[in-house]
Amino acid sequence: MFEEIMKKMFIERRTMQETAKQLGMGNQLLEARLHTMMELGYIEKAEEVTVCKGCALSSTCKDRGQGIHQYRLTEKGKRVMERED
């Protein structure tokens, strides 16, 4: 399941909401899985973003200015994704 989440979020560039919907799980379950993935060293939190500079959708985004959490793959997570290719 972790590989599927990483593929959706980091290869296909899906949002958390899109990823949860496509994998048939609720947002809270996805958040719990992301927390576990952080504990296992597959992903890490990037700095929190409060303004989406340069985003073409920033003027219409419902999350604008609310502090959006972003994640990135660690080296361990990148190695897992390389095996998936």
PDB file with SEQRES, HELIX, SHEET and CRYST1 records, atoms N, CA, C and O in Angstrom:
SEQRES   1 A   85  MET PHE GLU GLU ILE MET LYS LYS MET PHE ILE GLU ARG          
SEQRES   2 A   85  ARG THR MET GLN GLU THR ALA LYS GLN LEU GLY MET GLY          
SEQRES   3 A   85  ASN GLN LEU LEU GLU ALA ARG LEU HIS THR MET MET GLU          
SEQRES   4 A   85  LEU GLY TYR ILE GLU LYS ALA GLU GLU VAL THR VAL CYS          
SEQRES   5 A   85  LYS GLY CYS ALA LEU SER SER THR CYS LYS ASP ARG GLY          
SEQRES   6 A   85  GLN GLY ILE HIS GLN TYR ARG LEU THR GLU LYS GLY LYS          
SEQRES   7 A   85  ARG VAL MET GLU ARG GLU ASP                                  
HELIX    1 AA1 PHE A    2  MET A    6  1                                   5    
HELIX    2 AA2 LYS A    7  ILE A   11  3                                   5    
HELIX    3 AA3 MET A   16  GLN A   22  1                                   7    
HELIX    4 AA4 ASN A   27  GLU A   39  1                                  13    
HELIX    5 AA5 GLU A   75  GLU A   84  1                                  10    
SHEET    1 AA1 2 ILE A  43  LYS A  45  0                                        
SHEET    2 AA1 2 TYR A  71  LEU A  73 -1                                        
CRYST1    1.000    1.000    1.000  90.00  90.00  90.00 P 1           1          
ATOM      1  N   MET A   1       0.822  -1.202   0.000  1.00  0.00           N  
ATOM      2  CA  MET A   1       0.000   0.000   0.000  1.00  0.00           C  
ATOM      3  C   MET A   1       0.864   1.263   0.000  1.00  0.00           C  
ATOM      4  O   MET A   1       0.506   2.254  -0.636  1.00  0.00           O  
ATOM      5  N   PHE A   2       2.011   1.237   0.715  1.00  0.00           N  
ATOM      6  CA  PHE A   2       2.867   2.422   0.752  1.00  0.00           C  
ATOM      7  C   PHE A   2       3.351   2.796  -0.641  1.00  0.00           C  
ATOM      8  O   PHE A   2       3.413   3.975  -0.990  1.00  0.00           O  
ATOM      9  N   GLU A   3       3.693   1.785  -1.436  1.00  0.00           N  
ATOM     10  CA  GLU A   3       4.168   2.058  -2.790  1.00  0.00           C  
ATOM     11  C   GLU A   3       3.078   2.722  -3.624  1.00  0.00           C  
ATOM     12  O   GLU A   3       3.352   3.632  -4.407  1.00  0.00           O  
ATOM     13  N   GLU A   4       1.830   2.257  -3.452  1.00  0.00           N  
ATOM     14  CA  GLU A   4       0.717   2.849  -4.196  1.00  0.00           C  
ATOM     15  C   GLU A   4       0.527   4.317  -3.807  1.00  0.00           C  
ATOM     16  O   GLU A   4       0.298   5.168  -4.666  1.00  0.00           O  
ATOM     17  N   ILE A   5       0.623   4.603  -2.523  1.00  0.00           N  
ATOM     18  CA  ILE A   5       0.477   5.986  -2.055  1.00  0.00           C  
ATOM     19  C   ILE A   5       1.592   6.848  -2.630  1.00  0.00           C  
ATOM     20  O   ILE A   5       1.338   7.941  -3.137  1.00  0.00           O  
ATOM     21  N   MET A   6       2.828   6.358  -2.552  1.00  0.00           N  
ATOM     22  CA  MET A   6       3.956   7.133  -3.068  1.00  0.00           C  
ATOM     23  C   MET A   6       3.822   7.361  -4.569  1.00  0.00           C  
ATOM     24  O   MET A   6       4.133   8.446  -5.062  1.00  0.00           O  
ATOM     25  N   LYS A   7       3.363   6.349  -5.295  1.00  0.00           N  
ATOM     26  CA  LYS A   7       3.185   6.504  -6.741  1.00  0.00           C  
ATOM     27  C   LYS A   7       2.161   7.598  -7.048  1.00  0.00           C  
ATOM     28  O   LYS A   7       2.401   8.467  -7.887  1.00  0.00           O  
ATOM     29  N   LYS A   8       1.023   7.545  -6.363  1.00  0.00           N  
ATOM     30  CA  LYS A   8      -0.030   8.550  -6.613  1.00  0.00           C  
ATOM     31  C   LYS A   8       0.454   9.963  -6.279  1.00  0.00           C  
ATOM     32  O   LYS A   8       0.239  10.903  -7.045  1.00  0.00           O  
ATOM     33  N   MET A   9       1.116  10.098  -5.117  1.00  0.00           N  
ATOM     34  CA  MET A   9       1.463  11.438  -4.648  1.00  0.00           C  
ATOM     35  C   MET A   9       2.738  12.001  -5.272  1.00  0.00           C  
ATOM     36  O   MET A   9       2.836  13.210  -5.487  1.00  0.00           O  
ATOM     37  N   PHE A  10       3.716  11.140  -5.567  1.00  0.00           N  
ATOM     38  CA  PHE A  10       5.010  11.663  -5.991  1.00  0.00           C  
ATOM     39  C   PHE A  10       5.339  11.416  -7.463  1.00  0.00           C  
ATOM     40  O   PHE A  10       6.174  12.124  -8.026  1.00  0.00           O  
ATOM     41  N   ILE A  11       4.716  10.447  -8.087  1.00  0.00           N  
ATOM     42  CA  ILE A  11       4.926  10.210  -9.516  1.00  0.00           C  
ATOM     43  C   ILE A  11       3.789  10.858 -10.312  1.00  0.00           C  
ATOM     44  O   ILE A  11       4.028  11.619 -11.250  1.00  0.00           O  
ATOM     45  N   GLU A  12       2.552  10.546  -9.923  1.00  0.00           N  
ATOM     46  CA  GLU A  12       1.389  11.102 -10.619  1.00  0.00           C  
ATOM     47  C   GLU A  12       1.034  12.503 -10.127  1.00  0.00           C  
ATOM     48  O   GLU A  12       0.196  13.175 -10.729  1.00  0.00           O  
ATOM     49  N   ARG A  13       1.666  12.952  -9.033  1.00  0.00           N  
ATOM     50  CA  ARG A  13       1.484  14.301  -8.468  1.00  0.00           C  
ATOM     51  C   ARG A  13       0.034  14.577  -8.064  1.00  0.00           C  
ATOM     52  O   ARG A  13      -0.494  15.657  -8.331  1.00  0.00           O  
ATOM     53  N   ARG A  14      -0.599  13.608  -7.426  1.00  0.00           N  
ATOM     54  CA  ARG A  14      -1.982  13.761  -6.945  1.00  0.00           C  
ATOM     55  C   ARG A  14      -1.981  14.427  -5.576  1.00  0.00           C  
ATOM     56  O   ARG A  14      -1.019  14.304  -4.818  1.00  0.00           O  
ATOM     57  N   THR A  15      -3.052  15.127  -5.265  1.00  0.00           N  
ATOM     58  CA  THR A  15      -3.201  15.708  -3.935  1.00  0.00           C  
ATOM     59  C   THR A  15      -3.562  14.597  -2.951  1.00  0.00           C  
ATOM     60  O   THR A  15      -3.861  13.471  -3.349  1.00  0.00           O  
ATOM     61  N   MET A  16      -3.528  14.930  -1.667  1.00  0.00           N  
ATOM     62  CA  MET A  16      -3.921  13.941  -0.660  1.00  0.00           C  
ATOM     63  C   MET A  16      -5.368  13.514  -0.869  1.00  0.00           C  
ATOM     64  O   MET A  16      -5.691  12.330  -0.768  1.00  0.00           O  
ATOM     65  N   GLN A  17      -6.232  14.469  -1.156  1.00  0.00           N  
ATOM     66  CA  GLN A  17      -7.649  14.145  -1.358  1.00  0.00           C  
ATOM     67  C   GLN A  17      -7.839  13.245  -2.576  1.00  0.00           C  
ATOM     68  O   GLN A  17      -8.605  12.283  -2.521  1.00  0.00           O  
ATOM     69  N   GLU A  18      -7.153  13.548  -3.667  1.00  0.00           N  
ATOM     70  CA  GLU A  18      -7.254  12.719  -4.870  1.00  0.00           C  
ATOM     71  C   GLU A  18      -6.710  11.327  -4.610  1.00  0.00           C  
ATOM     72  O   GLU A  18      -7.293  10.331  -5.038  1.00  0.00           O  
ATOM     73  N   THR A  19      -5.589  11.262  -3.904  1.00  0.00           N  
ATOM     74  CA  THR A  19      -4.966   9.971  -3.598  1.00  0.00           C  
ATOM     75  C   THR A  19      -5.896   9.118  -2.748  1.00  0.00           C  
ATOM     76  O   THR A  19      -6.104   7.940  -3.038  1.00  0.00           O  
ATOM     77  N   ALA A  20      -6.454   9.707  -1.704  1.00  0.00           N  
ATOM     78  CA  ALA A  20      -7.369   8.973  -0.835  1.00  0.00           C  
ATOM     79  C   ALA A  20      -8.561   8.444  -1.627  1.00  0.00           C  
ATOM     80  O   ALA A  20      -8.946   7.285  -1.480  1.00  0.00           O  
ATOM     81  N   LYS A  21      -9.131   9.285  -2.451  1.00  0.00           N  
ATOM     82  CA  LYS A  21     -10.306   8.879  -3.244  1.00  0.00           C  
ATOM     83  C   LYS A  21      -9.951   7.756  -4.209  1.00  0.00           C  
ATOM     84  O   LYS A  21     -10.688   6.775  -4.314  1.00  0.00           O  
ATOM     85  N   GLN A  22      -8.828   7.889  -4.915  1.00  0.00           N  
ATOM     86  CA  GLN A  22      -8.444   6.884  -5.895  1.00  0.00           C  
ATOM     87  C   GLN A  22      -8.091   5.537  -5.250  1.00  0.00           C  
ATOM     88  O   GLN A  22      -8.255   4.484  -5.865  1.00  0.00           O  
ATOM     89  N   LEU A  23      -7.610   5.587  -4.013  1.00  0.00           N  
ATOM     90  CA  LEU A  23      -7.257   4.347  -3.317  1.00  0.00           C  
ATOM     91  C   LEU A  23      -8.396   3.829  -2.444  1.00  0.00           C  
ATOM     92  O   LEU A  23      -8.250   2.811  -1.769  1.00  0.00           O  
ATOM     93  N   GLY A  24      -9.536   4.535  -2.457  1.00  0.00           N  
ATOM     94  CA  GLY A  24     -10.713   4.081  -1.727  1.00  0.00           C  
ATOM     95  C   GLY A  24     -10.571   4.158  -0.220  1.00  0.00           C  
ATOM     96  O   GLY A  24     -11.053   3.280   0.496  1.00  0.00           O  
ATOM     97  N   MET A  25      -9.910   5.206   0.272  1.00  0.00           N  
ATOM     98  CA  MET A  25      -9.751   5.367   1.717  1.00  0.00           C  
ATOM     99  C   MET A  25     -10.100   6.798   2.099  1.00  0.00           C  
ATOM    100  O   MET A  25     -10.097   7.697   1.258  1.00  0.00           O  
ATOM    101  N   GLY A  26     -10.397   6.993   3.355  1.00  0.00           N  
ATOM    102  CA  GLY A  26     -10.693   8.324   3.856  1.00  0.00           C  
ATOM    103  C   GLY A  26      -9.414   9.127   4.055  1.00  0.00           C  
ATOM    104  O   GLY A  26      -8.315   8.576   4.116  1.00  0.00           O  
ATOM    105  N   ASN A  27      -9.585  10.439   4.156  1.00  0.00           N  
ATOM    106  CA  ASN A  27      -8.437  11.322   4.362  1.00  0.00           C  
ATOM    107  C   ASN A  27      -7.703  11.011   5.657  1.00  0.00           C  
ATOM    108  O   ASN A  27      -6.474  11.079   5.701  1.00  0.00           O  
ATOM    109  N   GLN A  28      -8.443  10.668   6.719  1.00  0.00           N  
ATOM    110  CA  GLN A  28      -7.804  10.374   8.001  1.00  0.00           C  
ATOM    111  C   GLN A  28      -6.941   9.121   7.918  1.00  0.00           C  
ATOM    112  O   GLN A  28      -5.859   9.073   8.505  1.00  0.00           O  
ATOM    113  N   LEU A  29      -7.404   8.118   7.201  1.00  0.00           N  
ATOM    114  CA  LEU A  29      -6.614   6.898   7.042  1.00  0.00           C  
ATOM    115  C   LEU A  29      -5.351   7.199   6.243  1.00  0.00           C  
ATOM    116  O   LEU A  29      -4.271   6.712   6.579  1.00  0.00           O  
ATOM    117  N   LEU A  30      -5.482   7.999   5.186  1.00  0.00           N  
ATOM    118  CA  LEU A  30      -4.305   8.369   4.402  1.00  0.00           C  
ATOM    119  C   LEU A  30      -3.309   9.136   5.266  1.00  0.00           C  
ATOM    120  O   LEU A  30      -2.105   8.887   5.196  1.00  0.00           O  
ATOM    121  N   GLU A  31      -3.803  10.063   6.077  1.00  0.00           N  
ATOM    122  CA  GLU A  31      -2.917  10.816   6.960  1.00  0.00           C  
ATOM    123  C   GLU A  31      -2.189   9.883   7.928  1.00  0.00           C  
ATOM    124  O   GLU A  31      -1.007  10.079   8.210  1.00  0.00           O  
ATOM    125  N   ALA A  32      -2.890   8.872   8.434  1.00  0.00           N  
ATOM    126  CA  ALA A  32      -2.263   7.899   9.326  1.00  0.00           C  
ATOM    127  C   ALA A  32      -1.185   7.110   8.592  1.00  0.00           C  
ATOM    128  O   ALA A  32      -0.117   6.843   9.144  1.00  0.00           O  
ATOM    129  N   ARG A  33      -1.468   6.738   7.346  1.00  0.00           N  
ATOM    130  CA  ARG A  33      -0.471   6.010   6.546  1.00  0.00           C  
ATOM    131  C   ARG A  33       0.748   6.893   6.276  1.00  0.00           C  
ATOM    132  O   ARG A  33       1.883   6.421   6.339  1.00  0.00           O  
ATOM    133  N   LEU A  34       0.517   8.168   5.976  1.00  0.00           N  
ATOM    134  CA  LEU A  34       1.628   9.094   5.743  1.00  0.00           C  
ATOM    135  C   LEU A  34       2.479   9.238   6.998  1.00  0.00           C  
ATOM    136  O   LEU A  34       3.706   9.304   6.914  1.00  0.00           O  
ATOM    137  N   HIS A  35       1.845   9.286   8.143  1.00  0.00           N  
ATOM    138  CA  HIS A  35       2.580   9.378   9.402  1.00  0.00           C  
ATOM    139  C   HIS A  35       3.454   8.127   9.592  1.00  0.00           C  
ATOM    140  O   HIS A  35       4.615   8.232   9.985  1.00  0.00           O  
ATOM    141  N   THR A  36       2.901   6.977   9.317  1.00  0.00           N  
ATOM    142  CA  THR A  36       3.666   5.730   9.411  1.00  0.00           C  
ATOM    143  C   THR A  36       4.823   5.731   8.424  1.00  0.00           C  
ATOM    144  O   THR A  36       5.926   5.294   8.752  1.00  0.00           O  
ATOM    145  N   MET A  37       4.571   6.219   7.222  1.00  0.00           N  
ATOM    146  CA  MET A  37       5.633   6.285   6.207  1.00  0.00           C  
ATOM    147  C   MET A  37       6.751   7.218   6.645  1.00  0.00           C  
ATOM    148  O   MET A  37       7.920   6.972   6.348  1.00  0.00           O  
ATOM    149  N   MET A  38       6.395   8.296   7.353  1.00  0.00           N  
ATOM    150  CA  MET A  38       7.430   9.193   7.886  1.00  0.00           C  
ATOM    151  C   MET A  38       8.235   8.474   8.963  1.00  0.00           C  
ATOM    152  O   MET A  38       9.463   8.563   8.993  1.00  0.00           O  
ATOM    153  N   GLU A  39       7.541   7.764   9.843  1.00  0.00           N  
ATOM    154  CA  GLU A  39       8.236   7.030  10.906  1.00  0.00           C  
ATOM    155  C   GLU A  39       9.189   5.976  10.347  1.00  0.00           C  
ATOM    156  O   GLU A  39      10.245   5.719  10.925  1.00  0.00           O  
ATOM    157  N   LEU A  40       8.815   5.370   9.230  1.00  0.00           N  
ATOM    158  CA  LEU A  40       9.641   4.338   8.604  1.00  0.00           C  
ATOM    159  C   LEU A  40      10.732   4.917   7.706  1.00  0.00           C  
ATOM    160  O   LEU A  40      11.590   4.185   7.212  1.00  0.00           O  
ATOM    161  N   GLY A  41      10.696   6.240   7.497  1.00  0.00           N  
ATOM    162  CA  GLY A  41      11.751   6.903   6.746  1.00  0.00           C  
ATOM    163  C   GLY A  41      11.562   6.958   5.241  1.00  0.00           C  
ATOM    164  O   GLY A  41      12.527   7.210   4.519  1.00  0.00           O  
ATOM    165  N   TYR A  42      10.342   6.731   4.737  1.00  0.00           N  
ATOM    166  CA  TYR A  42      10.086   6.791   3.297  1.00  0.00           C  
ATOM    167  C   TYR A  42       9.823   8.213   2.806  1.00  0.00           C  
ATOM    168  O   TYR A  42      10.181   8.568   1.683  1.00  0.00           O  
ATOM    169  N   ILE A  43       9.198   9.018   3.655  1.00  0.00           N  
ATOM    170  CA  ILE A  43       8.885  10.394   3.291  1.00  0.00           C  
ATOM    171  C   ILE A  43       9.231  11.302   4.461  1.00  0.00           C  
ATOM    172  O   ILE A  43       9.441  10.842   5.584  1.00  0.00           O  
ATOM    173  N   GLU A  44       9.286  12.601   4.179  1.00  0.00           N  
ATOM    174  CA  GLU A  44       9.486  13.596   5.225  1.00  0.00           C  
ATOM    175  C   GLU A  44       8.649  14.816   4.872  1.00  0.00           C  
ATOM    176  O   GLU A  44       8.307  15.048   3.713  1.00  0.00           O  
ATOM    177  N   LYS A  45       8.330  15.584   5.899  1.00  0.00           N  
ATOM    178  CA  LYS A  45       7.578  16.812   5.651  1.00  0.00           C  
ATOM    179  C   LYS A  45       8.522  17.850   5.094  1.00  0.00           C  
ATOM    180  O   LYS A  45       9.639  18.036   5.578  1.00  0.00           O  
ATOM    181  N   ALA A  46       8.048  18.520   4.068  1.00  0.00           N  
ATOM    182  CA  ALA A  46       8.764  19.677   3.549  1.00  0.00           C  
ATOM    183  C   ALA A  46       8.281  20.861   4.380  1.00  0.00           C  
ATOM    184  O   ALA A  46       7.379  20.713   5.205  1.00  0.00           O  
ATOM    185  N   GLU A  47       8.863  22.009   4.175  1.00  0.00           N  
ATOM    186  CA  GLU A  47       8.414  23.158   4.946  1.00  0.00           C  
ATOM    187  C   GLU A  47       6.959  23.477   4.637  1.00  0.00           C  
ATOM    188  O   GLU A  47       6.495  23.280   3.514  1.00  0.00           O  
ATOM    189  N   GLU A  48       6.254  23.965   5.631  1.00  0.00           N  
ATOM    190  CA  GLU A  48       4.848  24.306   5.459  1.00  0.00           C  
ATOM    191  C   GLU A  48       4.716  25.538   4.581  1.00  0.00           C  
ATOM    192  O   GLU A  48       5.431  26.524   4.762  1.00  0.00           O  
ATOM    193  N   VAL A  49       3.806  25.473   3.640  1.00  0.00           N  
ATOM    194  CA  VAL A  49       3.597  26.554   2.684  1.00  0.00           C  
ATOM    195  C   VAL A  49       2.325  27.298   3.066  1.00  0.00           C  
ATOM    196  O   VAL A  49       1.283  26.682   3.289  1.00  0.00           O  
ATOM    197  N   THR A  50       2.408  28.612   3.141  1.00  0.00           N  
ATOM    198  CA  THR A  50       1.209  29.395   3.425  1.00  0.00           C  
ATOM    199  C   THR A  50       0.733  30.182   2.210  1.00  0.00           C  
ATOM    200  O   THR A  50      -0.424  30.600   2.157  1.00  0.00           O  
ATOM    201  N   VAL A  51       1.596  30.383   1.257  1.00  0.00           N  
ATOM    202  CA  VAL A  51       1.227  31.080   0.024  1.00  0.00           C  
ATOM    203  C   VAL A  51       1.763  30.257  -1.133  1.00  0.00           C  
ATOM    204  O   VAL A  51       2.940  29.897  -1.158  1.00  0.00           O  
ATOM    205  N   CYS A  52       0.924  29.972  -2.055  1.00  0.00           N  
ATOM    206  CA  CYS A  52       1.314  29.128  -3.186  1.00  0.00           C  
ATOM    207  C   CYS A  52       1.816  30.005  -4.335  1.00  0.00           C  
ATOM    208  O   CYS A  52       1.168  30.124  -5.375  1.00  0.00           O  
ATOM    209  N   LYS A  53       2.953  30.599  -4.127  1.00  0.00           N  
ATOM    210  CA  LYS A  53       3.520  31.493  -5.146  1.00  0.00           C  
ATOM    211  C   LYS A  53       3.746  30.750  -6.454  1.00  0.00           C  
ATOM    212  O   LYS A  53       4.272  29.637  -6.473  1.00  0.00           O  
ATOM    213  N   GLY A  54       3.346  31.374  -7.525  1.00  0.00           N  
ATOM    214  CA  GLY A  54       3.577  30.805  -8.836  1.00  0.00           C  
ATOM    215  C   GLY A  54       2.538  29.798  -9.290  1.00  0.00           C  
ATOM    216  O   GLY A  54       2.556  29.376 -10.446  1.00  0.00           O  
ATOM    217  N   CYS A  55       1.643  29.408  -8.414  1.00  0.00           N  
ATOM    218  CA  CYS A  55       0.624  28.430  -8.794  1.00  0.00           C  
ATOM    219  C   CYS A  55      -0.479  29.132  -9.578  1.00  0.00           C  
ATOM    220  O   CYS A  55      -1.009  30.157  -9.149  1.00  0.00           O  
ATOM    221  N   ALA A  56      -0.813  28.568 -10.726  1.00  0.00           N  
ATOM    222  CA  ALA A  56      -1.845  29.166 -11.576  1.00  0.00           C  
ATOM    223  C   ALA A  56      -3.216  29.142 -10.912  1.00  0.00           C  
ATOM    224  O   ALA A  56      -4.091  29.926 -11.279  1.00  0.00           O  
ATOM    225  N   LEU A  57      -3.415  28.265  -9.952  1.00  0.00           N  
ATOM    226  CA  LEU A  57      -4.715  28.146  -9.299  1.00  0.00           C  
ATOM    227  C   LEU A  57      -4.787  28.872  -7.958  1.00  0.00           C  
ATOM    228  O   LEU A  57      -5.802  28.780  -7.268  1.00  0.00           O  
ATOM    229  N   SER A  58      -3.744  29.584  -7.579  1.00  0.00           N  
ATOM    230  CA  SER A  58      -3.699  30.181  -6.243  1.00  0.00           C  
ATOM    231  C   SER A  58      -4.853  31.146  -5.972  1.00  0.00           C  
ATOM    232  O   SER A  58      -5.285  31.281  -4.827  1.00  0.00           O  
ATOM    233  N   SER A  59      -5.348  31.806  -6.989  1.00  0.00           N  
ATOM    234  CA  SER A  59      -6.440  32.759  -6.761  1.00  0.00           C  
ATOM    235  C   SER A  59      -7.779  32.074  -6.496  1.00  0.00           C  
ATOM    236  O   SER A  59      -8.684  32.697  -5.942  1.00  0.00           O  
ATOM    237  N   THR A  60      -7.921  30.813  -6.880  1.00  0.00           N  
ATOM    238  CA  THR A  60      -9.183  30.104  -6.692  1.00  0.00           C  
ATOM    239  C   THR A  60      -9.090  28.951  -5.700  1.00  0.00           C  
ATOM    240  O   THR A  60     -10.093  28.295  -5.420  1.00  0.00           O  
ATOM    241  N   CYS A  61      -7.906  28.699  -5.170  1.00  0.00           N  
ATOM    242  CA  CYS A  61      -7.682  27.552  -4.293  1.00  0.00           C  
ATOM    243  C   CYS A  61      -8.388  27.737  -2.959  1.00  0.00           C  
ATOM    244  O   CYS A  61      -8.264  28.787  -2.328  1.00  0.00           O  
ATOM    245  N   LYS A  62      -9.130  26.721  -2.525  1.00  0.00           N  
ATOM    246  CA  LYS A  62      -9.844  26.811  -1.255  1.00  0.00           C  
ATOM    247  C   LYS A  62      -8.901  26.721  -0.064  1.00  0.00           C  
ATOM    248  O   LYS A  62      -9.271  27.138   1.034  1.00  0.00           O  
ATOM    249  N   ASP A  63      -7.691  26.187  -0.246  1.00  0.00           N  
ATOM    250  CA  ASP A  63      -6.725  26.046   0.838  1.00  0.00           C  
ATOM    251  C   ASP A  63      -5.764  27.222   0.937  1.00  0.00           C  
ATOM    252  O   ASP A  63      -4.872  27.230   1.785  1.00  0.00           O  
ATOM    253  N   ARG A  64      -5.941  28.191   0.093  1.00  0.00           N  
ATOM    254  CA  ARG A  64      -5.017  29.330   0.021  1.00  0.00           C  
ATOM    255  C   ARG A  64      -4.838  30.003   1.385  1.00  0.00           C  
ATOM    256  O   ARG A  64      -5.806  30.375   2.048  1.00  0.00           O  
ATOM    257  N   GLY A  65      -3.581  30.145   1.778  1.00  0.00           N  
ATOM    258  CA  GLY A  65      -3.244  30.843   3.007  1.00  0.00           C  
ATOM    259  C   GLY A  65      -3.492  30.060   4.281  1.00  0.00           C  
ATOM    260  O   GLY A  65      -3.385  30.632   5.366  1.00  0.00           O  
ATOM    261  N   GLN A  66      -3.818  28.781   4.201  1.00  0.00           N  
ATOM    262  CA  GLN A  66      -4.144  28.002   5.389  1.00  0.00           C  
ATOM    263  C   GLN A  66      -2.982  27.152   5.886  1.00  0.00           C  
ATOM    264  O   GLN A  66      -3.155  26.405   6.849  1.00  0.00           O  
ATOM    265  N   GLY A  67      -1.844  27.232   5.291  1.00  0.00           N  
ATOM    266  CA  GLY A  67      -0.728  26.410   5.722  1.00  0.00           C  
ATOM    267  C   GLY A  67      -0.878  24.990   5.206  1.00  0.00           C  
ATOM    268  O   GLY A  67      -1.496  24.148   5.858  1.00  0.00           O  
ATOM    269  N   ILE A  68      -0.334  24.733   4.076  1.00  0.00           N  
ATOM    270  CA  ILE A  68      -0.483  23.443   3.417  1.00  0.00           C  
ATOM    271  C   ILE A  68       0.748  22.594   3.702  1.00  0.00           C  
ATOM    272  O   ILE A  68       1.881  23.048   3.543  1.00  0.00           O  
ATOM    273  N   HIS A  69       0.511  21.362   4.123  1.00  0.00           N  
ATOM    274  CA  HIS A  69       1.621  20.450   4.381  1.00  0.00           C  
ATOM    275  C   HIS A  69       2.047  19.800   3.077  1.00  0.00           C  
ATOM    276  O   HIS A  69       1.221  19.307   2.309  1.00  0.00           O  
ATOM    277  N   GLN A  70       3.329  19.810   2.848  1.00  0.00           N  
ATOM    278  CA  GLN A  70       3.868  19.133   1.681  1.00  0.00           C  
ATOM    279  C   GLN A  70       4.839  18.067   2.153  1.00  0.00           C  
ATOM    280  O   GLN A  70       5.512  18.224   3.172  1.00  0.00           O  
ATOM    281  N   TYR A  71       4.901  16.993   1.406  1.00  0.00           N  
ATOM    282  CA  TYR A  71       5.789  15.892   1.723  1.00  0.00           C  
ATOM    283  C   TYR A  71       6.751  15.685   0.570  1.00  0.00           C  
ATOM    284  O   TYR A  71       6.471  16.065  -0.567  1.00  0.00           O  
ATOM    285  N   ARG A  72       7.884  15.081   0.875  1.00  0.00           N  
ATOM    286  CA  ARG A  72       8.821  14.711  -0.173  1.00  0.00           C  
ATOM    287  C   ARG A  72       9.401  13.353   0.177  1.00  0.00           C  
ATOM    288  O   ARG A  72       9.468  12.956   1.340  1.00  0.00           O  
ATOM    289  N   LEU A  73       9.817  12.655  -0.874  1.00  0.00           N  
ATOM    290  CA  LEU A  73      10.436  11.349  -0.690  1.00  0.00           C  
ATOM    291  C   LEU A  73      11.822  11.520  -0.073  1.00  0.00           C  
ATOM    292  O   LEU A  73      12.550  12.455  -0.407  1.00  0.00           O  
ATOM    293  N   THR A  74      12.172  10.623   0.815  1.00  0.00           N  
ATOM    294  CA  THR A  74      13.539  10.562   1.317  1.00  0.00           C  
ATOM    295  C   THR A  74      14.335   9.695   0.338  1.00  0.00           C  
ATOM    296  O   THR A  74      13.780   9.174  -0.630  1.00  0.00           O  
ATOM    297  N   GLU A  75      15.605   9.547   0.589  1.00  0.00           N  
ATOM    298  CA  GLU A  75      16.419   8.664  -0.258  1.00  0.00           C  
ATOM    299  C   GLU A  75      15.870   7.243  -0.226  1.00  0.00           C  
ATOM    300  O   GLU A  75      15.835   6.563  -1.251  1.00  0.00           O  
ATOM    301  N   LYS A  76      15.444   6.797   0.946  1.00  0.00           N  
ATOM    302  CA  LYS A  76      14.853   5.460   1.085  1.00  0.00           C  
ATOM    303  C   LYS A  76      13.596   5.342   0.227  1.00  0.00           C  
ATOM    304  O   LYS A  76      13.402   4.333  -0.450  1.00  0.00           O  
ATOM    305  N   GLY A  77      12.748   6.359   0.251  1.00  0.00           N  
ATOM    306  CA  GLY A  77      11.528   6.356  -0.551  1.00  0.00           C  
ATOM    307  C   GLY A  77      11.835   6.385  -2.038  1.00  0.00           C  
ATOM    308  O   GLY A  77      11.150   5.735  -2.828  1.00  0.00           O  
ATOM    309  N   LYS A  78      12.868   7.142  -2.429  1.00  0.00           N  
ATOM    310  CA  LYS A  78      13.264   7.191  -3.848  1.00  0.00           C  
ATOM    311  C   LYS A  78      13.742   5.834  -4.331  1.00  0.00           C  
ATOM    312  O   LYS A  78      13.459   5.441  -5.462  1.00  0.00           O  
ATOM    313  N   ARG A  79      14.465   5.113  -3.482  1.00  0.00           N  
ATOM    314  CA  ARG A  79      14.937   3.776  -3.884  1.00  0.00           C  
ATOM    315  C   ARG A  79      13.759   2.828  -4.107  1.00  0.00           C  
ATOM    316  O   ARG A  79      13.773   2.017  -5.033  1.00  0.00           O  
ATOM    317  N   VAL A  80      12.744   2.934  -3.255  1.00  0.00           N  
ATOM    318  CA  VAL A  80      11.545   2.104  -3.426  1.00  0.00           C  
ATOM    319  C   VAL A  80      10.875   2.430  -4.745  1.00  0.00           C  
ATOM    320  O   VAL A  80      10.473   1.521  -5.471  1.00  0.00           O  
ATOM    321  N   MET A  81      10.746   3.704  -5.069  1.00  0.00           N  
ATOM    322  CA  MET A  81      10.076   4.103  -6.302  1.00  0.00           C  
ATOM    323  C   MET A  81      10.896   3.700  -7.534  1.00  0.00           C  
ATOM    324  O   MET A  81      10.319   3.389  -8.576  1.00  0.00           O  
ATOM    325  N   GLU A  82      12.212   3.700  -7.434  1.00  0.00           N  
ATOM    326  CA  GLU A  82      13.048   3.253  -8.564  1.00  0.00           C  
ATOM    327  C   GLU A  82      12.818   1.790  -8.864  1.00  0.00           C  
ATOM    328  O   GLU A  82      12.863   1.386 -10.026  1.00  0.00           O  
ATOM    329  N   ARG A  83      12.570   0.983  -7.842  1.00  0.00           N  
ATOM    330  CA  ARG A  83      12.287  -0.450  -8.036  1.00  0.00           C  
ATOM    331  C   ARG A  83      10.944  -0.667  -8.702  1.00  0.00           C  
ATOM    332  O   ARG A  83      10.730  -1.682  -9.365  1.00  0.00           O  
ATOM    333  N   GLU A  84      10.033   0.291  -8.526  1.00  0.00           N  
ATOM    334  CA  GLU A  84       8.688   0.171  -9.095  1.00  0.00           C  
ATOM    335  C   GLU A  84       8.653   0.396 -10.600  1.00  0.00           C  
ATOM    336  O   GLU A  84       7.703  -0.019 -11.263  1.00  0.00           O  
ATOM    337  N   ASP A  85       9.677   1.050 -11.149  1.00  0.00           N  
ATOM    338  CA  ASP A  85       9.682   1.368 -12.591  1.00  0.00           C  
ATOM    339  C   ASP A  85       9.714   0.160 -13.447  1.00  0.00           C  
ATOM    340  O   ASP A  85       9.721   0.271 -14.673  1.00  0.00           O  
TER     341      ASP A  85                                                      
END                                                                             
